[in-house]
């Protein structure tokens, strides 16, 4: 007889939820989607499989583009700092920037372009005001290194780090409407859970849906 205090082997733990899962949940089926800085196409593949979207991607890494093409994804070479001049106004239902804005020279300009091309824009970024980053900078006196920001100051690709509060202030200044806000704690390896309390202090990753 099974001890009731012992978990049954047939009971499965809830699978961890990735940042990609949260973003996929935000997108309507059969939408036209442009993923900026799409990497090797994990998000576009998930969207194609789960939401039957019409995907496109832009990526600067030739190696990543070849991997996307091998998966049957229409991904094109491009430097995001040069904008989206090849796309007409409202050409896409969604333009997505996942962990991209912090590596750009002018993230504000690309966000404006994304909002021109897409009816909705989905952005995610690491929250530089998370308590762990504050502790390292404020008390230990060195540039933070976290699971979302794992680099040393001298080799980091991150140029413009931001906080949730700063991003919302930019949206107000630019006239963007915030349609949805998701605040996540966890990591890319362990998975994420959603939080709602003190997000600027406790959230490690933020996801916003915005539009003009």
ABEGO torsion letter per residue (X at the ends): XBBAABBBAABBBBBBBBAAAAAAAABBBGBBBBBBGAEAGAAAAAAAAAAGBBBBBBBABAAAAAAAAAAGBBBBBBBAAAEAAABBBGABABBBBBGAAAABABAAAAAAAAAAABABBBBBBBBAABAAAAAAAAAAGBBBBBAABABBAAABABABBBBAAAAAAAAAAAGBBBABBBBBBEBAAAEBBBBABGAAAABABBBBBBBX
